[in-house]
Amino acid sequence: MLAKKRHPVIFTVNILLFFAVILFGGNSIIDISIKNATPLLLLPMLTAFSIFNSVKSSAAAGFISGALLDSTSSGTYCFNTIFLMVLSVSVSLAANNLFNKNIRAAAALSLITSFIYYIIYWLIFMTFGVEIQNSLIYLLEYGLPSAVYSAVFIFPFYFLYKCFSKIKGTN
């Protein structure tokens, strides 16, 4: 089997896009929060990337972007590195074996990944050492609204990566 050739412009745009989303996502320069919901734009972007790319590419993107996100977040240790890599591999496998690569499937995958991320984050970082009332307040007022708000951003990323996929000829 022949290896697929990478398109150098798309590869460069992907690196710059991931870097920009990580840099501006954790920064208050551009604040797109609505009330208590703050989106983690990396989740829908990584979901869209994984839908249209191989498992290896998705694992690498998840690992590297998770490591960069961990380097800008305090107290997450290697949570994002491991979790985003597993999440991106899971999305790639699901998109290639279970789901179609259409917008409805992408929206469902984005919603699922966002909910899983915020619930696992809550379980690991918010349930231990915090009063149960404060823990539930975080989940209900910040975590779940942020998950829904994050999932909405799948739409622009889906169409961007669908366009990239057509340019590369892998769709």
C-alpha positions in Angstrom: 0.0 0.0 0.0 1.3 3.4 -0.9 1.7 6.1 1.7 -0.4 9.2 1.2 1.5 12.3 0.4 1.0 15.2 2.7 0.0 18.5 1.2 2.6 21.0 2.5 0.3 24.0 2.6 -2.5 22.2 4.4 0.0 20.7 6.9 1.4 24.2 7.6 -2.1 25.7 7.9 -3.0 22.9 10.3 0.0 23.6 12.5 -0.7 27.3 12.6 -4.4 26.8 13.2 -3.8 24.4 16.1 -1.2 26.8 17.6 -3.6 29.7 17.3 -6.5 27.9 18.9 -4.3 26.7 21.8 -2.7 30.1 22.2 -5.9 32.2 22.0 -8.2 29.6 23.6 -6.4 29.8 27.0 -6.0 33.5 26.8 -8.3 36.4 27.6 -7.3 38.4 24.5 -10.4 37.1 22.7 -13.2 36.3 25.1 -16.1 34.4 23.5 -17.6 33.2 26.8 -21.4 33.4 27.3 -22.3 33.8 30.9 -20.5 30.8 32.6 -19.9 28.8 29.4 -16.4 29.1 28.1 -15.7 26.9 25.1 -12.6 24.8 24.7 -12.2 25.3 20.9 -9.5 22.6 20.7 -12.1 19.9 21.3 -14.3 20.5 18.2 -11.2 21.3 16.1 -9.6 18.1 17.1 -12.8 16.2 16.5 -13.1 17.6 13.0 -9.5 16.9 12.3 -9.8 13.3 13.5 -12.9 12.7 11.4 -11.0 13.4 8.1 -7.6 12.0 9.0 -6.0 8.7 9.8 -5.7 7.2 13.3 -1.9 7.9 13.4 -2.3 11.6 12.4 -5.2 12.0 14.9 -3.1 10.4 17.7 -0.2 12.7 16.9 -2.4 15.8 16.8 -4.2 14.8 20.0 -0.9 14.1 21.8 0.9 17.3 20.7 -2.1 19.6 21.2 -2.8 18.0 24.6 0.8 18.6 25.6 0.7 22.2 24.5 -2.7 22.7 26.3 -1.2 21.1 29.5 1.8 23.5 29.2 -0.6 26.5 29.3 -3.0 25.1 31.9 -2.2 25.0 35.6 -2.7 21.8 37.6 -3.7 19.5 34.8 -0.4 17.6 34.7 -0.7 15.2 31.7 -4.5 14.9 31.7 -4.9 16.8 28.4 -2.0 15.0 26.7 -3.3 11.5 27.4 -7.0 12.3 27.2 -6.9 14.3 23.9 -4.8 11.6 22.3 -7.3 8.9 23.3 -10.2 11.1 22.3 -8.8 11.9 18.9 -8.0 8.2 18.2 -11.5 7.2 19.3 -13.1 9.8 17.0 -11.0 8.7 14.1 -11.9 5.1 14.6 -15.6 5.9 15.1 -15.7 8.2 12.0 -14.0 5.6 9.8 -15.9 2.5 11.1 -19.2 3.5 12.7 -20.3 6.9 11.5 -20.6 8.6 8.2 -18.5 11.7 7.6 -21.5 14.0 7.4 -22.3 17.1 9.5 -24.9 15.3 11.7 -22.4 12.6 12.7 -19.7 15.3 13.3 -22.1 17.2 15.5 -23.0 14.1 17.5 -19.3 13.2 17.9 -18.5 16.7 18.9 -21.2 16.8 21.5 -20.2 13.3 22.8 -16.5 14.3 23.0 -17.2 17.6 24.8 -19.5 15.9 27.4 -16.9 13.2 28.0 -14.1 15.7 28.3 -15.9 17.9 30.8 -17.3 15.0 32.9 -14.0 13.3 33.1 -12.3 16.6 34.0 -14.9 17.1 36.7 -14.5 13.6 38.1 -10.7 13.9 38.3 -10.2 17.5 39.3 -13.4 18.7 41.0 -14.8 15.8 43.0 -11.8 15.2 45.3 -10.9 17.8 47.9 -13.9 20.0 47.1 -17.2 20.1 48.9 -19.8 18.2 46.9 -22.0 21.3 46.6 -19.2 23.3 45.0 -18.3 20.3 42.8 -21.9 20.0 41.5 -22.1 23.8 41.0 -19.0 23.6 38.8 -20.5 20.7 36.7 -24.0 22.2 36.3 -23.1 25.9 35.9 -19.7 25.7 34.1 -18.9 22.2 32.8 -22.0 21.1 31.0 -22.8 24.6 29.5 -19.2 24.8 28.3 -19.5 21.3 26.8 -22.6 22.3 24.8 -21.0 25.6 23.8 -17.8 23.9 22.7 -19.6 21.4 20.6 -21.3 24.1 18.6 -18.0 25.1 17.1 -17.8 21.8 15.2 -19.6 23.5 12.3 -16.9 25.8 11.1 -14.1 23.3 11.8 -16.0 20.5 10.0 -16.4 22.5 6.8 -12.8 23.6 7.0 -11.5 20.1 7.3 -13.9 18.8 4.7 -12.4 21.3 2.3 -8.9 20.2 3.3 -9.9 16.6 2.8 -11.1 17.4 -0.7 -7.9 19.3 -1.6 -5.8 16.3 -0.4 -8.1 13.9 -2.2 -8.7 11.7 0.8 -12.5 12.1 1.0 
